[in-house]
Amino acid sequence: MLKAVIIFLMLAVIVSLFSGLFFLIRDGGKTNRVVNSLAVRVTLSVLLLAVILLSLWQGSLTLHPTP
């Protein structure tokens, strides 16, 4: 379940990235949709980082040490 949440958040960040690119090309910077897309992308990235750090802290997600 945790991996599905992480993958969903990553895909949402990528979709937000490309929607911002689309709005930048289509609108030419005349509207605020690019700024809104950036705000959504930053919020999703912070949420993704928080989920990863919280799951590492709780032990749900473990790091594999290098050999």
N, C-alpha and C positions, 0 to 999 in steps of 0.2 A: 504494500500500500504506500509506503514511504517513497519507494522508487517511482511509483506512478505520479505522486505529487511533484517530485523533483522534475520528472520528464515533462509534465504538464506545464510547470512554471517556466522551464527552459523554452518550450515551444511557444508559450505566450510571449516571452521576451523577443523571440525571433519574429513572430507575427507583428508585434508592435514596432520592431525595427523596420521591417519592410513596409508597414503601413505609413510610417513616418517618411520613408523614402518616396513612396507613392504620392503622399500629400505634398511633399516638397517639389516634386516634378510637376504635378498637376496644378497646384495653386500658385506656384512661383513665390511663395513666402508672403502672400497677401492675406492669409487667414491665420488663425491661431491653432489650426489642427496639427501642425508639426510640433508646436510647443506642448500641446496636450498629449501627443503621442510620446514625446520625450518624457513627460511627467509619468505617464503610465509605465513606460519602460524602466525608469529609475525605481518606481515603487515596486514593480514586479521583481527587479533585481535585488532590492533590499529584502523583500520577502523571501526570495530564494536563498539568499545568504543566511537569513535568520533561521529558516527551516533546516538548512544543512548544519549550522552551528548548534542549534538546539538538539538535533538528532545525534550529533557527535557527543555533545555533553551528556545526553541521557544514555548513550551506549547503543542506540538503535542502528547507528551507522558507524562502522569501524574503518580505520585506515590500515592498509597493509604496508608494513615496513619494507624498505628495499633490502635486498639481500647483500 
